[in-house]
């Protein structure tokens, strides 16, 4: 006779499974027209905001989430933050930015002591490329980025 698993046990096991990270697509055939809208909807750690080619005039605040913002491989992605004294990206928590150009901002990326990883990021026309606002900033890395 084979062992029987109660139905409620199987249901409980499925409900306890960890949630998978999601991908939120901006531009192209994605459901978002702004990067910030995708960031606002990303609700799990390790979610990815994938951005198609274009210029996005907005200042980004990923909030308190571990997020990756990356280009979709369809061309140049440029984030322009034109608001004075506001960083183009205010890295509220662990953040990875990959393949993005940031321009026209007072501060490119404000890293308040969190782990920020920049990969192939270009910072232009910024008075301060990356601003580390706390002394203990040992988790941040910069790889093949220009203008930092």
C-alpha positions in Angstrom: 0.0 0.0 0.0 1.5 3.4 -1.0 1.6 6.2 1.6 -1.0 8.9 1.3 -0.3 12.6 1.6 -3.2 14.6 3.0 -4.4 17.2 0.6 -4.0 20.0 3.1 -0.3 19.1 3.5 0.3 19.4 -0.3 -1.5 22.8 -0.3 0.5 24.1 2.6 3.7 23.1 0.9 2.8 24.9 -2.4 1.8 28.0 -0.5 5.1 28.1 1.4 7.3 28.0 -1.8 9.4 31.1 -2.2 8.2 33.6 -4.7 10.2 33.9 -7.9 11.7 37.2 -9.0 9.8 39.0 -11.7 10.8 41.0 -14.8 9.2 44.3 -15.6 9.7 45.6 -19.1 9.9 49.3 -20.0 9.4 50.4 -23.6 9.3 48.1 -26.6 6.4 45.7 -26.2 6.6 46.0 -22.4 3.8 47.1 -20.2 5.5 50.2 -18.8 6.4 53.6 -20.4 8.4 54.9 -17.4 11.2 53.2 -15.4 9.8 54.5 -12.2 6.4 52.9 -12.8 8.1 49.5 -13.3 10.2 50.1 -10.1 7.0 50.9 -8.1 5.4 47.7 -9.2 8.4 45.5 -8.6 7.6 44.1 -5.2 10.1 41.3 -4.5 13.8 41.3 -3.9 15.8 40.4 -7.0 13.1 41.7 -9.4 14.5 43.0 -12.7 13.5 46.1 -14.5 14.5 45.6 -18.2 14.5 48.9 -20.2 14.4 49.1 -24.0 16.3 51.8 -25.9 15.3 55.4 -25.5 15.7 58.5 -23.4 13.7 58.5 -20.1 13.4 61.9 -18.5 12.9 60.9 -14.9 14.6 60.6 -11.5 14.5 57.1 -10.2 13.9 56.0 -6.6 13.9 52.1 -6.3 12.6 52.4 -2.7 13.6 49.7 -0.2 14.0 46.8 -2.6 16.9 44.8 -4.0 16.5 45.6 -7.7 18.4 45.2 -11.0 17.9 47.9 -13.6 19.3 46.7 -16.9 19.1 47.5 -20.6 17.1 45.2 -22.8 19.9 44.9 -25.4 17.9 46.9 -28.0 20.2 50.0 -28.0 21.2 52.9 -25.8 19.1 53.6 -22.6 19.6 57.1 -21.2 18.1 58.3 -17.9 18.0 62.1 -17.7 17.1 63.6 -14.3 16.7 67.4 -14.8 15.5 68.2 -11.3 18.1 70.3 -9.4 19.8 68.7 -6.3 18.2 65.4 -7.1 20.1 62.2 -7.9 19.2 60.5 -11.2 19.1 57.2 -9.2 18.6 57.3 -5.4 19.8 53.8 -4.4 17.6 53.1 -1.4 18.8 49.5 -1.0 21.0 47.0 -2.7 20.9 48.0 -6.4 22.5 46.8 -9.6 22.5 49.1 -12.7 23.7 47.6 -15.9 24.1 49.1 -19.4 22.5 52.5 -18.7 23.7 56.0 -19.5 22.9 58.7 -16.9 23.1 62.3 -17.8 22.0 65.8 -16.9 21.8 65.3 -13.2 23.5 67.0 -10.3 24.3 63.6 -8.8 24.3 60.5 -11.0 23.8 57.9 -8.3 23.3 58.5 -4.6 24.6 55.5 -2.7 23.5 55.8 0.9 25.8 53.1 2.2 24.1 50.2 0.5 25.6 47.7 -1.9 25.4 49.3 -5.3 26.8 47.5 -8.4 27.4 49.5 -11.6 28.2 47.5 -14.7 28.8 49.2 -18.1 27.2 52.4 -16.7 28.1 55.8 -18.4 27.8 58.9 -16.3 27.9 62.2 -18.2 27.1 65.8 -17.5 26.9 65.2 -13.7 28.6 67.3 -11.1 29.0 64.2 -8.9 29.0 60.8 -10.6 28.4 58.5 -7.5 27.8 60.1 -4.1 28.4 57.8 -1.2 26.6 59.5 1.7 27.7 57.1 4.5 31.3 56.2 5.4 30.8 52.4 5.6 30.2 51.7 1.9 32.2 48.5 1.5 29.6 46.6 -0.5 29.6 48.8 -3.7 31.4 47.8 -6.9 32.0 49.5 -10.2 32.8 47.4 -13.3 33.7 48.8 -16.7 31.8 52.1 -16.1 32.8 55.4 -17.6 32.6 58.9 -16.1 32.5 57.8 -12.5 
